[in-house]
Amino acid sequence: QDVFDTALVLCHKRARPSLQAHHGRLLRALLVLSDRHADSVMLGRTLLQAAPPMTFGLKVAVWASSVHHTGVALQRAFDQALVLQFGGATGTLAALGQDAEATERGLATELDLASAFGPWHTRRDRLAGLVSHLGLYTAALGKMAQDVVLLMQTEVGEVAERGGGSSPMPHKRNPSSSAIVLAAATRLPGLVSSFLTGAVQAHERGVGGWHAEAPTVVAAVQATGSALAAAAEAMEGLSVDPVRMRANITATKGVVFAERLTFLLAPKVGREAATALVTDAVAACQASDRTLSQIAATTPEIAAHVGATDLQLLDDPHTYLGLAEPFRRRLLGPIVDLLA
């Protein structure tokens, strides 16, 4: 087991630089994408329904922040997992006598691994931490891919990957890279669960648990690597359509600004009355060809309490972005520092 566990750790050490390279590549692509679309207004979407506007730059910054945060945690997990396993039969190295400690430290130095100075034959928390953080990292990649897939739907059409053609349907651009990411994100929770299930091991050397670990760990690293490379490919080639984003906002006829109108009315007529007035205005808007601002301007109970300028700007998304840009810059700050 000493040989096997140490070999597995050395495999992790070899895989790590590849993951780090693609991670940096992805962060750079996300940073460029966010900066490029800092002013590209789009619908926010909650429970898959249209909600008040945001910017695509902020959406990308949220992706990047999650990838960065889970990536930092993953690197710490690698640091903790790259440890020599050398304990002998029951973890005492008794067979080496007085040379035991020097041999253990010398072997760690030769293999360029950390010395745990103690066996971890049935203490699998380091590897469990690595697999778990691979799962968290891939989940961050999966969230990003899920957003891309939804934004690529024909009815939405706000972004598109550069590849993914269909042989029988040449008009299509399928989210092929995002599909790879989502497949990996679907697999990882099961792999994490499998590893944790086998982590409860008996006495000084278990039976069955650690024998099942290697395929699980290898699959987790490989799936994460595939997802990461595909995510970087997707973000580097992602095309964004700000015109379509704005058109999708316009298509709501301004009902996504109902929150804004409610908050303008509430100080004057009270929250309950404001909610009732805006609910009626939204219903009238949805039953006609008029926008919410037009309905509001011709509703005496609303127009009497909301200024003409506020009504005129009601459905202008650029004037209802709140802290979108400060939040975007704050989220990207640590990444900018890292890549500087």
The 8 nearest C-alpha neighbors of each residue, nearest first, counted from 0:
[[1, 3, 2, 4, 120, 84, 5, 87],
 [2, 0, 84, 85, 4, 3, 5, 86],
 [3, 1, 5, 0, 4, 6, 84, 85],
 [2, 4, 0, 6, 5, 1, 7, 84],
 [5, 3, 7, 6, 1, 2, 0, 84],
 [4, 6, 8, 2, 7, 84, 3, 83],
 [7, 5, 9, 3, 8, 4, 2, 10],
 [8, 6, 4, 10, 5, 9, 3, 11],
 [7, 9, 5, 11, 10, 6, 81, 4],
 [10, 8, 12, 6, 11, 7, 5, 13],
 [11, 9, 7, 13, 12, 8, 14, 6],
 [12, 10, 8, 14, 9, 13, 15, 7],
 [11, 13, 9, 10, 15, 14, 8, 81],
 [12, 14, 10, 11, 15, 9, 16, 17],
 [15, 13, 11, 12, 17, 16, 10, 18],
 [14, 16, 18, 12, 17, 13, 11, 19],
 [17, 15, 19, 18, 14, 20, 13, 12],
 [18, 16, 20, 19, 15, 14, 21, 224],
 [17, 19, 15, 21, 16, 20, 22, 224],
 [20, 18, 16, 22, 17, 21, 15, 23],
 [21, 19, 17, 23, 22, 18, 16, 24],
 [22, 20, 24, 18, 23, 19, 228, 25],
 [21, 23, 19, 25, 24, 20, 18, 26],
 [24, 22, 26, 20, 25, 21, 27, 19],
 [23, 25, 21, 27, 22, 26, 20, 28],
 [26, 24, 231, 28, 22, 23, 27, 21],
 [25, 27, 29, 23, 28, 24, 30, 22],
 [28, 26, 30, 24, 25, 29, 23, 31],
 [27, 29, 25, 31, 235, 26, 30, 234],
 [30, 28, 32, 26, 31, 27, 33, 63],
 [29, 31, 27, 33, 32, 28, 26, 34],
 [30, 32, 28, 34, 29, 33, 35, 27],
 [33, 31, 29, 35, 30, 34, 28, 36],
 [32, 34, 56, 30, 36, 59, 35, 31],
 [35, 33, 37, 31, 36, 32, 30, 56],
 [34, 36, 32, 33, 37, 31, 56, 38],
 [37, 35, 56, 39, 33, 38, 34, 55],
 [36, 38, 56, 34, 39, 33, 35, 54],
 [39, 37, 36, 40, 54, 56, 55, 35],
 [40, 38, 36, 54, 241, 55, 37, 41],
 [41, 39, 54, 53, 38, 55, 245, 52],
 [42, 40, 244, 54, 52, 53, 245, 55],
 [43, 41, 52, 248, 44, 53, 49, 50],
 [42, 44, 50, 52, 53, 51, 49, 41],
 [43, 45, 49, 50, 48, 47, 42, 46],
 [44, 46, 47, 48, 50, 49, 43, 51],
 [45, 47, 48, 44, 49, 50, 43, 149],
 [48, 46, 45, 44, 49, 50, 149, 43],
 [49, 47, 44, 45, 46, 50, 43, 42],
 [48, 50, 44, 42, 43, 255, 45, 47],
 [49, 51, 43, 44, 255, 42, 45, 48],
 [52, 50, 255, 43, 256, 42, 53, 49],
 [53, 51, 42, 43, 41, 316, 50, 320],
 [52, 54, 43, 41, 40, 320, 42, 323],
 [55, 53, 40, 56, 57, 39, 41, 38],
 [54, 56, 58, 57, 39, 36, 59, 41],
 [55, 57, 33, 37, 36, 54, 59, 58],
 [56, 58, 60, 327, 54, 55, 59, 323],
 [59, 57, 55, 61, 60, 56, 62, 54],
 [58, 60, 62, 56, 61, 57, 33, 63],
 [61, 59, 57, 63, 62, 58, 327, 64],
 [60, 62, 64, 58, 59, 63, 57, 65],
 [63, 61, 59, 60, 65, 64, 143, 66],
 [64, 62, 60, 66, 61, 65, 67, 29],
 [63, 65, 67, 61, 66, 62, 330, 60],
 [64, 66, 68, 62, 67, 63, 139, 69],
 [67, 65, 63, 69, 64, 68, 139, 70],
 [66, 68, 70, 64, 65, 69, 63, 71],
 [69, 67, 65, 71, 70, 66, 64, 72],
 [68, 70, 72, 136, 66, 71, 67, 73],
 [71, 69, 67, 73, 68, 72, 66, 136],
 [70, 72, 74, 68, 73, 69, 67, 75],
 [73, 71, 69, 75, 70, 74, 76, 68],
 [74, 72, 70, 76, 132, 75, 71, 69],
 [73, 75, 77, 71, 76, 72, 78, 70],
 [76, 74, 78, 72, 77, 73, 79, 71],
 [75, 77, 73, 129, 79, 74, 78, 128],
 [76, 78, 74, 80, 75, 79, 81, 129],
 [79, 77, 75, 76, 80, 81, 74, 82],
 [78, 80, 76, 77, 81, 125, 75, 82],
 [79, 81, 125, 77, 82, 78, 126, 76],
 [82, 80, 8, 78, 79, 112, 77, 113],
 [81, 83, 113, 112, 80, 114, 115, 84],
 [82, 84, 114, 5, 112, 107, 113, 85],
 [83, 85, 1, 5, 118, 4, 82, 86],
 [86, 84, 1, 118, 87, 83, 103, 117],
 [85, 87, 90, 118, 92, 91, 117, 84],
 [88, 86, 92, 90, 89, 85, 91, 1],
 [87, 89, 90, 86, 92, 91, 93, 204],
 [90, 88, 91, 87, 203, 86, 204, 92],
 [91, 89, 86, 87, 118, 88, 92, 117],
 [90, 92, 93, 86, 89, 87, 88, 118],
 [93, 91, 87, 86, 94, 95, 90, 99],
 [92, 94, 91, 95, 96, 99, 87, 90],
 [93, 95, 92, 96, 87, 99, 91, 88],
 [96, 94, 99, 93, 98, 92, 97, 102],
 [95, 97, 98, 93, 94, 99, 92, 100],
 [96, 98, 99, 95, 100, 101, 93, 94],
 [99, 97, 96, 101, 95, 100, 102, 103],
 [100, 98, 95, 102, 97, 101, 96, 92],
 [99, 101, 103, 102, 98, 104, 97, 116],
 [100, 102, 104, 103, 98, 99, 105, 97],
 [103, 101, 105, 99, 100, 104, 98, 106],
 [104, 102, 100, 106, 101, 105, 99, 107],
 [103, 105, 107, 101, 106, 102, 100, 108],
 [106, 104, 102, 108, 107, 103, 101, 109],
 [105, 107, 109, 103, 108, 104, 102, 110],
 [108, 106, 112, 104, 110, 105, 109, 114],
 [109, 107, 111, 105, 106, 110, 104, 112],
 [108, 110, 106, 107, 111, 105, 112, 104],
 [109, 111, 107, 112, 108, 106, 9, 83],
 [112, 110, 108, 109, 107, 113, 106, 83],
 [113, 111, 107, 82, 110, 83, 81, 108],
 [112, 114, 82, 83, 107, 81, 115, 111],
 [113, 115, 116, 83, 107, 82, 112, 104],
 [114, 116, 117, 82, 113, 83, 118, 84],
 [117, 115, 114, 118, 103, 104, 100, 85],
 [116, 118, 115, 86, 119, 90, 85, 91],
 [119, 117, 86, 90, 120, 85, 84, 116],
 [118, 120, 122, 121, 84, 123, 117, 86],
 [119, 121, 118, 122, 204, 203, 123, 0],
 [122, 120, 119, 200, 204, 123, 203, 205],
 [121, 123, 119, 120, 124, 198, 125, 200],
 [122, 124, 125, 126, 121, 198, 127, 119],
 [123, 125, 127, 126, 122, 128, 198, 129],
 [126, 124, 80, 128, 127, 123, 79, 129],
 [125, 127, 129, 128, 124, 123, 80, 130],
 [128, 126, 124, 130, 125, 129, 123, 131],
 [129, 127, 131, 125, 126, 130, 124, 76],
 [128, 130, 76, 126, 132, 127, 131, 133],
 [129, 131, 133, 127, 132, 128, 191, 126],
 [132, 130, 134, 128, 133, 129, 191, 127],
 [133, 131, 135, 134, 129, 73, 130, 136],
 [132, 134, 130, 136, 131, 135, 137, 129],
 [133, 135, 131, 132, 137, 187, 136, 138],
 [136, 134, 132, 138, 137, 133, 131, 139],
 [137, 135, 69, 133, 139, 138, 134, 132],
 [136, 138, 140, 134, 139, 184, 135, 223],
 [137, 139, 141, 135, 136, 140, 184, 134],
 [140, 138, 136, 142, 137, 141, 66, 65],
 [139, 141, 137, 143, 138, 142, 144, 136],
 [140, 142, 138, 144, 181, 143, 139, 184],
 [141, 143, 145, 139, 144, 140, 138, 146],
 [142, 144, 140, 146, 141, 145, 62, 147],
 [145, 143, 177, 141, 147, 146, 142, 148],
 [144, 146, 142, 148, 147, 143, 141, 149],
 [145, 147, 149, 143, 144, 148, 150, 142],
 [146, 148, 144, 150, 145, 149, 151, 143],
 [149, 147, 145, 151, 146, 150, 174, 144],
 [148, 150, 146, 151, 147, 152, 145, 155],
 [149, 151, 147, 157, 148, 152, 155, 158],
 [152, 150, 156, 148, 149, 158, 159, 147],
 [153, 151, 155, 154, 149, 150, 156, 148],
 [154, 152, 156, 155, 151, 150, 157, 149],
 [153, 155, 152, 156, 151, 150, 157, 247],
 [156, 154, 152, 153, 157, 150, 151, 247],
 [155, 157, 151, 153, 152, 158, 150, 154],
 [156, 158, 240, 150, 244, 155, 243, 239],
 [159, 157, 239, 151, 238, 150, 156, 240],
 [160, 158, 238, 151, 237, 161, 239, 157],
 [161, 159, 237, 162, 233, 174, 236, 238],
 [160, 162, 236, 237, 159, 163, 238, 172],
 [163, 161, 160, 164, 172, 175, 173, 174],
 [162, 164, 173, 175, 172, 174, 165, 161],
 [163, 165, 172, 171, 173, 162, 169, 166],
 [164, 166, 168, 169, 167, 171, 163, 172],
 [165, 167, 168, 169, 164, 171, 170, 163],
 [168, 166, 165, 169, 170, 164, 171, 172],
 [169, 167, 165, 170, 166, 171, 164, 172],
 [170, 168, 165, 171, 166, 167, 164, 172],
 [169, 171, 168, 172, 165, 164, 167, 166],
 [172, 170, 169, 164, 165, 168, 173, 163],
 [173, 171, 164, 163, 162, 174, 170, 165],
 [172, 174, 163, 175, 164, 171, 162, 165],
 [175, 173, 177, 176, 163, 160, 178, 148],
 [174, 176, 163, 178, 177, 173, 179, 162],
 [177, 175, 229, 179, 178, 174, 233, 230],
 [176, 178, 144, 180, 174, 179, 175, 181],
 [177, 179, 175, 181, 176, 180, 182, 174],
 [180, 178, 182, 176, 177, 181, 226, 183],
 [179, 181, 226, 177, 183, 178, 182, 141],
 [180, 182, 184, 178, 141, 183, 179, 185],
 [181, 183, 185, 179, 180, 184, 178, 186],
 [184, 182, 186, 222, 180, 185, 181, 226],
 [185, 183, 181, 137, 187, 141, 186, 182],
 [186, 184, 182, 183, 187, 181, 188, 189],
 [187, 185, 183, 184, 189, 188, 182, 190],
 [186, 188, 190, 134, 189, 184, 185, 191],
 [189, 187, 191, 190, 186, 192, 134, 185],
 [190, 188, 192, 187, 191, 186, 193, 185],
 [189, 191, 187, 193, 192, 188, 215, 194],
 [192, 190, 188, 194, 189, 193, 131, 130],
 [191, 193, 189, 195, 190, 194, 196, 188],
 [194, 192, 190, 196, 191, 195, 189, 197],
 [193, 195, 191, 197, 196, 192, 198, 190],
 [196, 194, 198, 192, 197, 193, 191, 127],
 [195, 197, 193, 194, 198, 192, 199, 208],
 [196, 198, 208, 194, 195, 199, 193, 209],
 [199, 197, 195, 196, 200, 123, 194, 208],
 [200, 198, 197, 196, 201, 208, 195, 121],
 [201, 199, 205, 121, 198, 208, 202, 197],
 [200, 202, 205, 204, 203, 121, 199, 206],
 [201, 203, 204, 205, 200, 121, 120, 89],
 [204, 202, 89, 121, 120, 201, 205, 90],
 [205, 203, 121, 120, 202, 201, 206, 200],
 [206, 204, 201, 200, 121, 208, 202, 207],
 [205, 207, 208, 204, 209, 210, 200, 201],
 [206, 208, 210, 209, 211, 205, 197, 200],
 [209, 207, 197, 210, 211, 206, 198, 200],
 [208, 210, 212, 211, 207, 197, 205, 206],
 [209, 211, 207, 208, 212, 213, 206, 205],
 [212, 210, 209, 208, 213, 207, 214, 215],
 [211, 213, 209, 215, 210, 214, 216, 194],
 [212, 214, 216, 215, 217, 211, 210, 7],
 [215, 213, 217, 216, 212, 218, 211, 219],
 [214, 216, 212, 218, 213, 217, 190, 219],
 [217, 215, 219, 213, 218, 214, 212, 220],
 [216, 218, 214, 220, 219, 215, 213, 221],
 [217, 219, 221, 215, 216, 220, 222, 214],
 [220, 218, 216, 222, 217, 221, 223, 215],
 [221, 219, 223, 217, 218, 222, 224, 216],
 [220, 222, 224, 218, 223, 219, 217, 225],
 [223, 221, 225, 183, 219, 224, 220, 218],
 [224, 222, 226, 220, 221, 225, 137, 227],
 [223, 225, 221, 227, 222, 226, 18, 220],
 [226, 224, 222, 228, 223, 227, 221, 229],
 [227, 225, 180, 223, 229, 224, 228, 179],
 [226, 228, 230, 224, 229, 225, 223, 231],
 [227, 229, 231, 225, 230, 226, 21, 224],
 [228, 230, 176, 232, 226, 227, 231, 233],
 [231, 229, 233, 227, 232, 228, 226, 234],
 [232, 230, 25, 228, 234, 233, 229, 235],
 [231, 233, 229, 235, 230, 234, 228, 236],
 [234, 232, 230, 231, 236, 235, 237, 176],
 [233, 235, 237, 231, 236, 232, 28, 230],
 [236, 234, 232, 28, 233, 237, 231, 25],
 [235, 237, 234, 233, 161, 160, 232, 238],
 [236, 238, 160, 234, 233, 159, 235, 161],
 [239, 237, 159, 158, 236, 160, 240, 161],
 [238, 240, 158, 157, 241, 237, 159, 36],
 [239, 241, 157, 243, 242, 158, 244, 238],
 [242, 240, 244, 243, 39, 245, 239, 40],
 [243, 241, 245, 244, 240, 246, 157, 247],
 [244, 242, 246, 245, 240, 241, 157, 247],
 [245, 243, 241, 41, 247, 242, 246, 157],
 [244, 246, 248, 242, 243, 247, 41, 241],
 [247, 245, 243, 249, 248, 244, 250, 242],
 [246, 248, 250, 244, 245, 249, 243, 251],
 [249, 247, 245, 246, 250, 251, 42, 244],
 [248, 250, 246, 251, 247, 252, 245, 253],
 [251, 249, 247, 252, 248, 246, 253, 245],
 [250, 252, 253, 249, 248, 254, 255, 247],
 [253, 251, 290, 250, 249, 254, 291, 289],
 [252, 254, 291, 251, 255, 314, 256, 290],
 [253, 255, 256, 257, 252, 291, 251, 281],
 [254, 256, 51, 50, 253, 257, 49, 251],
 [257, 255, 259, 254, 258, 253, 51, 314],
 [258, 256, 260, 254, 259, 255, 261, 277],
 [259, 257, 261, 256, 260, 262, 255, 51],
 [260, 258, 256, 262, 257, 261, 263, 313],
 [259, 261, 263, 257, 262, 258, 264, 256],
 [262, 260, 258, 264, 263, 259, 273, 265],
 [261, 263, 265, 259, 264, 260, 258, 266],
 [264, 262, 260, 261, 265, 259, 305, 266],
 [263, 265, 261, 273, 262, 267, 266, 268],
 [264, 266, 269, 270, 273, 262, 267, 268],
 [267, 265, 264, 269, 268, 263, 262, 270],
 [268, 266, 265, 264, 269, 304, 263, 273],
 [267, 269, 265, 272, 266, 264, 273, 270],
 [270, 268, 265, 272, 271, 266, 267, 273],
 [269, 271, 265, 273, 272, 274, 268, 266],
 [272, 270, 274, 273, 269, 275, 265, 268],
 [273, 271, 275, 274, 269, 270, 268, 276],
 [272, 274, 270, 276, 265, 271, 275, 264],
 [273, 275, 271, 277, 272, 276, 278, 261],
 [274, 276, 278, 272, 273, 277, 271, 279],
 [277, 275, 273, 279, 278, 274, 272, 280],
 [276, 278, 280, 274, 279, 275, 281, 273],
 [279, 277, 275, 281, 280, 276, 274, 282],
 [278, 280, 282, 276, 277, 281, 283, 275],
 [281, 279, 277, 283, 278, 282, 284, 294],
 [282, 280, 284, 278, 283, 279, 277, 254],
 [281, 283, 279, 285, 284, 280, 286, 278],
 [284, 282, 280, 286, 281, 285, 279, 287],
 [283, 285, 281, 287, 282, 286, 289, 291],
 [284, 286, 282, 283, 287, 281, 288, 252],
 [285, 287, 283, 284, 282, 288, 289, 281],
 [288, 286, 284, 289, 285, 283, 290, 282],
 [287, 289, 290, 284, 286, 285, 252, 283],
 [290, 288, 287, 284, 293, 294, 291, 252],
 [291, 289, 252, 293, 292, 253, 284, 294],
 [290, 292, 294, 253, 293, 284, 254, 295],
 [291, 293, 295, 290, 294, 310, 313, 296],
 [294, 292, 296, 290, 291, 295, 289, 297],
 [295, 293, 291, 297, 292, 296, 280, 298],
 [294, 296, 292, 298, 293, 297, 301, 291],
 [295, 297, 293, 302, 294, 298, 292, 310],
 [298, 296, 294, 295, 299, 293, 302, 301],
 [297, 299, 295, 301, 300, 296, 302, 294],
 [300, 298, 302, 301, 303, 297, 296, 295],
 [301, 299, 298, 303, 302, 304, 276, 295],
 [302, 300, 299, 303, 298, 304, 295, 305],
 [303, 301, 299, 305, 296, 304, 300, 298],
 [302, 304, 301, 300, 299, 305, 306, 298],
 [305, 303, 302, 301, 267, 264, 306, 300],
 [306, 304, 302, 303, 301, 309, 263, 264],
 [305, 307, 309, 308, 310, 304, 302, 303],
 [306, 308, 310, 309, 311, 305, 302, 296],
 [307, 309, 311, 310, 306, 312, 313, 305],
 [310, 308, 312, 306, 311, 307, 313, 305],
 [311, 309, 313, 307, 308, 312, 292, 306],
 [310, 312, 308, 309, 313, 307, 292, 314],
 [313, 311, 309, 315, 310, 314, 308, 318],
 [312, 314, 310, 311, 315, 309, 292, 256],
 [313, 315, 253, 312, 316, 256, 292, 311],
 [314, 316, 312, 317, 318, 313, 319, 311],
 [317, 315, 319, 318, 314, 52, 320, 40],
 [316, 318, 315, 319, 320, 40, 38, 52],
 [317, 319, 316, 315, 320, 312, 321, 313],
 [320, 318, 316, 317, 321, 315, 52, 259],
 [321, 319, 323, 53, 318, 317, 322, 52],
 [320, 322, 323, 319, 318, 324, 53, 325],
 [323, 321, 325, 324, 326, 320, 327, 319],
 [322, 324, 326, 321, 320, 325, 327, 57],
 [323, 325, 327, 326, 322, 328, 57, 37],
 [326, 324, 328, 322, 327, 323, 329, 330],
 [325, 327, 329, 323, 324, 328, 322, 330],
 [328, 326, 57, 324, 330, 325, 329, 60],
 [327, 329, 331, 325, 326, 330, 332, 324],
 [330, 328, 326, 332, 327, 331, 325, 333],
 [331, 329, 327, 328, 332, 64, 60, 326],
 [330, 332, 328, 334, 329, 333, 60, 335],
 [331, 333, 335, 329, 334, 330, 328, 336],
 [334, 332, 336, 335, 331, 337, 330, 329],
 [335, 333, 337, 331, 336, 332, 338, 67],
 [334, 336, 332, 338, 337, 333, 339, 331],
 [337, 335, 333, 339, 334, 338, 332, 331],
 [336, 338, 334, 335, 339, 333, 332, 23],
 [337, 339, 335, 336, 334, 27, 23, 26],
 [338, 336, 337, 335, 334, 333, 27, 332]]
